[in-house]
């Protein structure tokens, strides 16, 4: 089938594989325990969604693909091959330097599966490690141990996958400053190109939320958690890593280009159960349940909801996600996305207030978080939530 190559189609794809070996205690993602799930039916439904999607919005050249979950690497070898072939068939035009990331859990990636992933185009793997103490891992519902981490990374390198990242978490139940320090030191010994280090958020509809409500979740206090963030920033900087986003650190040139698509408020295809997409000023979310998604994809795009984003909301989003990046927001990119409107005119009051409070600082291109703003990012983002909607109401 000849596909029209467009210049303004999304250049990024997110695909959701919603299956996990078990549900972690903190996880509120759209994921389901793998046992007895109709995995192959799901992958066929995903293939149909791809077909409907490219018919509606023909793809151009794809710069980044990110496969998240769930745990995409719980797919069996034949399932993984089928899935990767689907992607390549429907989105055949890949940039020569494409970044193709797949999330993985340590212990779900044998050498053969990693070789299948690499042959299918995956060139970046992000492992959910979270901590280097087995007792902490057990306490958050992870089923891997630290030995699995080292084995999985070795397997990946042995098949030629070298662009590797790991996730760590801080602010975990019973975690101390020393424990985080130990985890960061072990992570840095691996000499990887990229690290994501997040604070625990207690989300509704999780086991941790239930425990929190009952006062049974022994979390570090706010002062300790702030100390953890300062510690990890210092350690990463001392090791030569650039903090290019609030929670992400990379060697030069190894920042996640896919995530930058989100932070720059640019378009992306969103495929799979519960996936979000942003195409041509419209956001959508797909049906979340596996069987309902499979049934819906038999007859068309499996949408739960779709809405046009009005300009005010899009401009607020631009500021909230863009300021997560340490480079900050660009006045030129703002004008380009919003028909020549000037960032300083639109957000004059908010920016003046944040500059006065030393939470923002000017750059040659626009504005970024100050050192103080980095520690109180949520206060900065809160300045923009609904601000234009209220002004224009």
Rosetta blueprint (number, residue, H / E / L):
1 X L
2 X L
3 X L
4 X L
5 X L
6 X L
7 X L
8 X L
9 X L
10 X L
11 X L
12 X E
13 X E
14 X E
15 X E
16 X E
17 X E
18 X L
19 X E
20 X E
21 X L
22 X L
23 X L
24 X L
25 X L
26 X L
27 X L
28 X L
29 X L
30 X L
31 X L
32 X E
33 X E
34 X L
35 X L
36 X L
37 X L
38 X L
39 X H
40 X H
41 X H
42 X H
43 X H
44 X H
45 X H
46 X H
47 X H
48 X H
49 X H
50 X H
51 X H
52 X H
53 X H
54 X H
55 X H
56 X H
57 X L
58 X L
59 X L
60 X L
61 X L
62 X E
63 X E
64 X E
65 X E
66 X E
67 X E
68 X E
69 X E
70 X L
71 X L
72 X H
73 X H
74 X H
75 X L
76 X L
77 X H
78 X H
79 X H
80 X H
81 X H
82 X H
83 X H
84 X H
85 X H
86 X H
87 X H
88 X H
89 X H
90 X H
91 X L
92 X L
93 X L
94 X E
95 X E
96 X E
97 X E
98 X E
99 X E
100 X E
101 X E
102 X E
103 X E
104 X E
105 X L
106 X L
107 X L
108 X L
109 X L
110 X L
111 X H
112 X H
113 X H
114 X H
115 X H
116 X H
117 X H
118 X H
119 X H
120 X L
121 X L
122 X L
123 X L
124 X E
125 X E
126 X E
127 X E
128 X E
129 X E
130 X E
131 X L
132 X L
133 X L
134 X H
135 X H
136 X H
137 X H
138 X H
139 X H
140 X L
141 X L
142 X L
143 X L
144 X L
145 X L
146 X H
147 X H
148 X H
149 X H
150 X H
151 X H
152 X H
153 X H
154 X H
155 X H
156 X H
157 X H
158 X H
159 X L
160 X L
161 X L
162 X L
163 X E
164 X E
165 X E
166 X E
167 X E
168 X E
169 X E
170 X E
171 X L
172 X L
173 X L
174 X L
175 X L
176 X L
177 X H
178 X H
179 X H
180 X H
181 X H
182 X H
183 X H
184 X H
185 X H
186 X H
187 X H
188 X H
189 X H
190 X L
191 X L
192 X L
193 X L
194 X E
195 X E
196 X E
197 X E
198 X E
199 X E
200 X L
201 X L
202 X L
203 X L
204 X L
205 X L
206 X L
207 X H
208 X H
209 X H
210 X H
211 X H
212 X H
213 X H
214 X L
215 X L
216 X L
217 X L
218 X L
219 X L
220 X L
221 X L
222 X H
223 X H
224 X H
225 X H
226 X H
227 X H
228 X H
229 X H
230 X H
231 X H
232 X H
233 X H
234 X H
235 X H
236 X H
237 X H
238 X H
239 X L
240 X L
241 X L
242 X E
243 X E
244 X E
245 X E
246 X L
247 X L
248 X E
249 X E
250 X E
251 X L
252 X L
253 X L
254 X L
255 X L
256 X L
257 X H
258 X H
259 X H
260 X H
261 X H
262 X H
263 X H
264 X L
265 X L
266 X L
267 X L
268 X E
269 X E
270 X E
271 X E
272 X L
273 X L
274 X L
275 X L
276 X E
277 X E
278 X E
279 X E
280 X L
281 X L
282 X E
283 X E
284 X E
285 X E
286 X E
287 X L
288 X L
289 X L
290 X H
291 X H
292 X H
293 X H
294 X H
295 X H
296 X H
297 X H
298 X L
299 X L
300 X L
301 X L
302 X L
303 X E
304 X E
305 X E
306 X E
307 X E
308 X E
309 X L
310 X L
311 X H
312 X H
313 X H
314 X H
315 X H
316 X H
317 X H
318 X H
319 X H
320 X H
321 X H
322 X H
323 X L
324 X L
325 X E
326 X L
327 X L
328 X L
329 X E
330 X E
331 X H
332 X H
333 X H
334 X H
335 X H
336 X H
337 X H
338 X L
339 X L
340 X L
341 X L
342 X L
343 X H
344 X H
345 X H
346 X H
347 X L
348 X H
349 X H
350 X H
351 X H
352 X H
353 X H
354 X H
355 X H
356 X H
357 X L
358 X L
359 X L
360 X E
361 X E
362 X E
363 X L
364 X L
365 X L
366 X E
367 X E
368 X E
369 X E
370 X L
371 X H
372 X H
373 X H
374 X H
375 X H
376 X L
377 X H
378 X H
379 X H
380 X H
381 X H
382 X H
383 X L
384 X L
385 X L
386 X L
387 X H
388 X H
389 X H
390 X H
391 X H
392 X L
393 X L
